[in-house]
Amino acid sequence: MFNSMSIELKGEKELAAMRKAASVVAETHTVLMASVEPGMSTLDLDKIAEKEIKARGAKLAFKGYRGYPATLCVSVNDEVVHGIPSAKRILAEGDIVSLDLGAIVDGFYGDSAVTVGVGRISDEAKRLLKVTEESLFKGIEQMLPGNRIGDIGAAVQRHAEAAGYGVVREFVGHGIGRALHEDPPVPNYGNAGTGMRLQPGMVLAIEPMVNAGTADVKVLKDNWTAVTCDGRLSAHFEHTIAVTEEGPEVLTTRGG
């Protein structure tokens, strides 16, 4: 996934293109989040995502990437990440569903994920979503020049585990720019004060995946879909963020 730790710092020209790609991702997510309802299939959501990305003049970042067959990763309930859309997978009241997508504009990538409820969801599910999104922003708060990669993961881990949840180790955040996955890898766990120093011009995709129970996951026979080993719920939130002199700039923010 990653090369030999070659970090490209983005200048204003590159960041301008990344803001465009990130905007497409954010706008598509807004449409998807409003579209989720009981009775629709996960393939329905994939079709919406592809239509919205193309309508904005962007290219699909996920479809065909390492053989992935769809535009959108749609992961339901105990599915952690990389769920493949299917006409047979029908959303039901009370489900939670993570929507992970990317877009390409002028050769640069944007990447983001959000987990939403289908209709009315349990208090347990609401708490998991809330804590997971909060853990993402705890990590983002650490994206200051001079801080280290380990500060991000430590902040995510501390917040999620304080709530009694498990933080997935097998999948991590990453640099992003001319490629979907660039250096450096950004774990959602670790020790503060360790790892590479953050510099203005670095752009990272931070994406905690937090499980209601054990942190352990397994990949199904489709070689894509990861699920929790104990069958309990999982949530996934992700933003693309630039490190600037003034602090973190969330490129994929939705509605301000």
Order of alpha helices (4+ residues) and beta strands (2+ residues): alpha-alpha-beta-beta-beta-beta-beta-alpha-alpha-beta-beta-beta-beta-beta-beta-beta-beta-beta-beta
